[in-house]
Amino acid sequence: MSNKVFILGGRGRIGASVGQDIPTRTEAKITITGRTLQARDDIAEYLSPRAI
């Protein structure tokens, strides 16, 4: 598996679920995007310190 993951739409139900699951199963760095910078920042803070 790759050591980097890109999630487009990370604040939605599916994107957030994937974002929560990945850190529990891998050591991958997660890049998350959202429609707004605030949405992106909120979900990145919630999910993991590995979210960049």
Buried (B, 14 or more C-beta within 10 A) or exposed (E): EEEEBEBEBBBBEEBBEBBEEBBEEBEBBBBBBBEEEEBBEBBBEBBBEBBE
